[in-house]
Amino acid sequence: MGGLALSAGLAIMTYGAARTYLLDQRERSVVRQTYAAASVVESELLAPEPDIPRVLSSLAIPAASQAVLLHDGRWYAVSLQVGRDDIPQSLRDRASTGTPVRQLFLIRGEAHLAVGLPLSGGSGAFFEVSSLEDLDRTLRVLRNALAGAAVVTTLAGAAVGIWAGERLLRPLADTARAAAAVGSGRLDVRLERTGDSDLDTLAEAFNGMTAALRERIERDARFASAVSHELRSPLTTLATSVQVLRGRREEMAEPARAALDLLEGDVRRFQRLVEDLLEMSRIGAGVAEVSLEAVRPDELAAHALRSARAADVPIDVEPSVSGCVLHVDKRRMERVMANLVDNAQTHGGGILRVAIEADEGRVRLAVEDRGPGVPPDDRERIFESFVRGRAAGRRGSADGTGLGLTLVAEHVRIQGGRVWAEDRPGGGARFVVELPAGAHED
């Protein structure tokens, strides 16, 4: 729009200047011709019996001009195209009273310039009427050319601007895409050097940042993995010892039995925590293996419920999901469903049902419970590591590892899906796992 306004303004000023100049030149030319012709007419009129029509016909005036004479109250003209009545009355009156005058006016829609000069002795006036059609035609051509040039200039400027803008903004767009990729967990993304010193500085800083971030995450993952591995041996010893003590439980006093039960529960929880930490470290280090298989969502849900010892839980499948398959890692999805089922049974008042729904090329597996639901402020925090208390669904101080829902989110993410919590119509919580759907079975 700025380029169009600038081009239009320049075209208008150019047209106005050219029109003023050409019109002024034409007026000067017509005035000079009129004075020269009037001088010839006056000299011829001094003859005893002047032949006025011959005098007017012999005048050296352009073909586009016509001569009209008022002499002793009579009007003379050499052409029928322009006569007395075609000349404005005000112009005739002023010239007849001794005032040189010129005026622009229209004759049958065509622009004309008339110059009127009084004759000496007050015997009349001489008029030269010149057509401006050729000048008007020239100005129309100039106007159209300037308008076309303004349009072409605007389009060319817009094209250059778009090209230059894309060229300038492309590195920023690449940086934005790379930042989004890093935010989604792809820490191997790097920006390429472009040869521009300023942009190369940005690329080097960005690459250094992502490299440092990746190194730190990998270091933390290696630390967690090393700690988990180191804990496995003493945990195995503890578990074996607890089993031995379990065999002698009947010989123990009641306080010792209670202590043994508490120890056994904590050892099981500790073992599960170590296994979860090992899995989290593998995912965080980017070495988690994903083995995709084609599986029907209803079969996946049924198998997961059997593994979680909840085979009697109803599975409601929408008709639109019939025949649809998912390409997922069955082991990981069974772990996802098992964790959600365990969460519903432990913290959600018991699992109510599993619903399988379709939505625009994606399949949703929803686990619904009978509990009070998850407060809106906690629906994102419950997927963070070691979140407890109200945000974790009233988790007790000794129940669970604090990593169950975190592993659910990570397992779903690395398979191209997402998970969230919402309210169930009628009360309770509803945990939804959304995965991309594959082709339908024949």
Secondary structure, DSSP 8 states (H G I E B T S, - for coil): -HHHHHHHHHHHHHHHHHHHHHHHHHHHHHHHHHHHHHHHHHHHHTSSS--HHHHHHT----TTEEEEEEETTEEEES-SSS-GGGS-HHHHHHHHTT--EEEEEEETTEEEEEEEEE-GGGSEEEEEEEE-HHHHHHHHHHHHHHHHHHHHHHHHHHHHHHHHHHHHHHHHHHHHHHHHHHHTT-TT------S-HHHHHHHHHHHHHHHHHHHHHHHHHHHHHHHHHHHHHHHHHHHHHHHHHHHTGGGS-HHHHHHHHHHHHHHHHHHHHHHHHHHHHHHHTT------EEE-HHHHHHHHHHHTT-TTS-EEE-GGGTTEEEEE-HHHHHHHHHHHHHHHHHHSSSEEEEEEEEETTEEEEEEEESS----GGGTTGGGSTT--BGGGTSB-TTSS-S-HHHHHHHHHHTTT-EEEEEE-TTSSEEEEEEEEEEEE--
